[in-house]
Amino acid sequence: MKIRLFTIPNMLTLGNLVCGAAATVALLVHSDFELAFWLVVISALFDFLDGFAARLLHSSSAIGVELDSLADMVSFGLVPSVAMFTLYGLLPQLSAMSTDLASWLQYATFIIVAFSALRLAKFNVDTTQSTEFCGLPTPANGLFCLSLAMLAVSGNVALSKEVVLVISVAMAYLLISPIRMFALKFKGFGWHGNEIRYLFIALCAVLVVLLRFYSVPAIILLYIVISTIRWAINSNKK
């Protein structure tokens, strides 16, 4: 079997991976959360473009699917874990726990990378996720963690070590939760069948105008809330 490695979609996927690797270095070596955030944004852009290019060029392949998951594992699994790990070390603690215990608990932030691996593995074998997601998509989790960490380091959001741990566990659970989350894949451009997508985009625009720097984590939280309400309503109907 002839395997084509250097296709345009694969090159875009590798761009995603390289940006994720660079973001990891930015966090661990330089504690540069802003640079890491923008690198993850670029990774997300590459993640969108590789699938778009594969469909446009009719060059989808099994190796492309596997490569995409490997790249996402770094950019949207490892990087947000490293962001929470690094942020934890910079923040004060509210409780009277010992220093040794606090140091060990810092490693609990890597629950995100572990559950991201489970999320991506599940996605690869779950045929029900072609039009919607089961659990929070890893790019959304990555953007949330990086944006929140950047705001915390810049002094725009007040967090503590304990809060970082709670957020890490909560986001890890959402990755593998049974909540069905809508995908921004439009069924044509009409209103019917796309109501929730158009509503979400309109609310995102309002949040960007009103919140500006705070809009990214707010948009991800909005996505989670709308998806959860939609899932609960649909579950009750069934």
C-alpha positions in Angstrom: 0.0 0.0 0.0 1.4 3.4 -1.0 1.2 5.9 1.8 1.5 9.6 0.9 3.0 11.5 3.8 3.6 15.0 2.4 0.1 16.1 1.4 -1.2 19.6 1.9 -3.6 18.5 4.6 -0.8 16.6 6.4 1.4 19.7 6.2 -1.3 21.8 7.8 -1.7 19.2 10.6 2.0 19.2 11.2 1.7 23.0 11.5 -0.8 22.4 14.3 1.7 20.0 16.0 4.7 22.4 15.7 2.7 25.3 17.2 1.7 23.0 20.1 5.3 22.0 20.7 6.4 25.7 20.6 3.6 26.6 23.0 4.8 24.0 25.4 8.3 25.5 25.4 6.9 29.0 25.8 5.2 27.9 29.0 7.8 25.7 30.6 10.9 27.7 29.7 9.6 31.3 29.5 6.3 31.2 31.3 5.0 33.2 28.4 1.2 32.6 28.5 0.3 35.2 25.9 2.6 33.6 23.3 1.4 30.1 24.2 -2.2 31.3 23.8 -1.7 32.7 20.3 0.2 29.6 19.3 -2.8 27.5 20.4 -5.1 29.8 18.4 -2.9 29.2 15.3 -3.0 25.5 16.1 -6.8 25.6 16.1 -6.7 27.4 12.8 -4.5 24.7 11.3 -6.8 22.1 12.8 -9.7 23.6 10.9 -7.8 24.1 7.7 -6.4 20.6 7.4 -9.9 19.1 7.4 -11.2 21.8 5.0 -8.2 21.1 2.7 -8.7 17.4 2.8 -12.4 17.8 1.7 -11.6 20.4 -0.9 -8.7 18.4 -2.5 -10.4 15.0 -2.0 -7.3 13.8 -0.2 -8.7 12.4 3.0 -6.7 9.4 4.2 -6.4 7.1 7.2 -2.9 8.4 8.0 -4.3 11.9 8.0 -6.9 10.9 10.6 -4.3 9.4 12.9 -1.9 12.3 12.4 -4.7 14.8 13.3 -5.2 13.1 16.6 -1.5 13.0 17.4 -1.2 16.7 16.7 -4.3 17.5 18.8 -2.9 15.5 21.6 0.0 17.9 21.9 -1.7 21.2 21.0 -5.0 20.7 22.9 -4.1 18.0 25.4 -0.5 18.5 26.6 -0.4 22.3 26.2 -3.5 23.1 28.4 -2.2 20.7 31.1 1.2 22.5 31.0 -0.6 25.8 31.2 -2.5 24.8 34.3 0.7 23.2 35.8 2.7 26.4 35.3 -0.1 28.7 36.4 -0.5 26.6 39.6 3.1 27.2 40.5 2.7 31.0 40.2 -0.4 31.4 42.2 -1.0 31.7 46.0 -2.9 29.0 48.0 -5.9 29.7 50.1 -5.9 26.7 52.4 -3.4 25.8 55.1 -2.2 22.6 53.3 1.5 21.8 53.6 4.0 22.9 51.0 4.9 19.4 50.2 1.2 18.4 49.6 0.7 21.6 47.5 3.7 20.7 45.4 2.5 17.2 44.7 -1.0 18.4 43.9 0.4 20.5 41.1 0.8 17.3 39.1 -2.9 16.7 39.3 -3.3 19.3 36.5 -2.1 16.6 34.1 -5.5 15.0 34.4 -6.3 17.2 31.4 -3.8 15.5 29.1 -4.8 12.0 30.3 -8.5 12.7 29.7 -7.7 14.4 26.4 -6.1 11.1 25.2 -9.3 9.3 26.2 -11.4 11.9 24.4 -9.4 11.7 21.2 -9.3 7.9 21.3 -13.1 7.7 21.8 -13.7 10.2 19.0 -11.7 8.1 16.5 -13.9 5.0 17.1 -17.3 6.6 17.8 -19.3 6.9 14.6 -22.0 9.0 16.3 -19.8 12.1 16.4 -20.0 13.0 12.7 -22.5 15.8 13.2 -22.1 16.5 16.9 -19.6 15.8 19.7 -19.9 13.6 22.8 -18.0 15.6 25.4 -16.1 18.8 25.1 -13.9 19.0 22.0 -10.2 19.2 22.9 -9.6 22.5 20.9 -12.3 24.2 22.9 -10.8 23.0 26.2 -7.3 24.1 25.0 -8.5 27.6 24.2 -10.4 27.9 27.5 -7.4 26.9 29.6 -4.9 29.0 27.8 -7.1 32.1 27.7 -8.0 31.8 31.4 -4.3 31.3 32.4 -3.3 34.3 30.3 -5.9 36.5 32.0 -4.8 35.2 35.5 -1.1 35.9 34.9 -1.9 39.4 33.6 -3.9 40.1 36.8 -7.3 40.4 35.0 -8.7 37.3 36.7 -8.1 36.3 40.4 -7.4 32.6 40.8 -5.7 30.4 43.5 -4.0 27.1 43.4 -7.2 25.4 44.6 -9.3 27.0 41.9 -6.8 25.9 39.2 -7.1 22.3 40.5 -10.9 22.4 40.5 -10.9 23.9 36.9 -8.5 21.2 35.7 -10.7 18.4 37.1 -13.9 19.9 35.8 -12.6 20.5 32.3 -11.1 16.9 32.3 -14.5 15.5 33.1 -16.2 17.6 30.4 -13.9 16.0 27.9 -15.2 12.6 28.5 -18.7 13.5 29.6 -21.8 12.1 27.9 -23.0 15.6 27.1 -23.8 15.9 23.4 -22.3 19.2 22.2 -23.2 20.7 18.9 -20.7 21.2 16.1 -20.4 24.3 14.0 -21.1 22.3 10.8 -23.8 24.1 8.9 -26.5 22.2 7.0 -26.6 24.7 4.2 -27.1 28.4 5.1 -30.8 28.4 5.9 -32.2 29.0 9.4 -33.9 25.7 9.7 -31.6 23.1 11.2 -29.0 25.8 12.0 -30.9 27.7 14.7 -28.6 26.9 17.6 -25.5 27.7 15.5 -26.7 31.1 14.4 -27.8 31.9 18.0 -24.4 30.9 19.3 -22.5 33.0 16.7 -24.7 36.0 17.5 -24.1 35.6 21.3 -20.4 35.2 20.6 -20.3 38.5 18.7 -22.0 40.2 21.7 -19.5 38.8 24.1 -16.6 39.9 22.0 -17.9 43.5 21.9 -18.8 43.6 25.6 -16.0 41.6 27.2 -13.1 41.9 24.7 -10.1 40.2 26.5 -12.5 38.1 28.7 -14.5 36.9 25.7 -12.7 33.6 24.9 -13.3 31.8 28.2 -16.8 33.3 28.3 -17.5 31.9 24.8 -16.3 28.4 25.7 -18.5 28.5 28.9 -21.4 29.7 26.8 -20.8 26.8 24.4 -20.8 24.3 27.3 -24.0 25.8 28.8 -26.0 25.9 25.6 -24.9 22.3 24.7 -25.8 21.0 28.1 -29.3 22.6 28.0 -29.8 21.2 24.5 -28.6 17.8 25.6 -30.8 17.8 28.7 -33.9 18.8 26.7 -33.3 16.2 24.0 -32.7 13.5 26.7 -36.0 14.3 28.4 -37.8 14.0 25.0 -36.4 10.5 24.5 
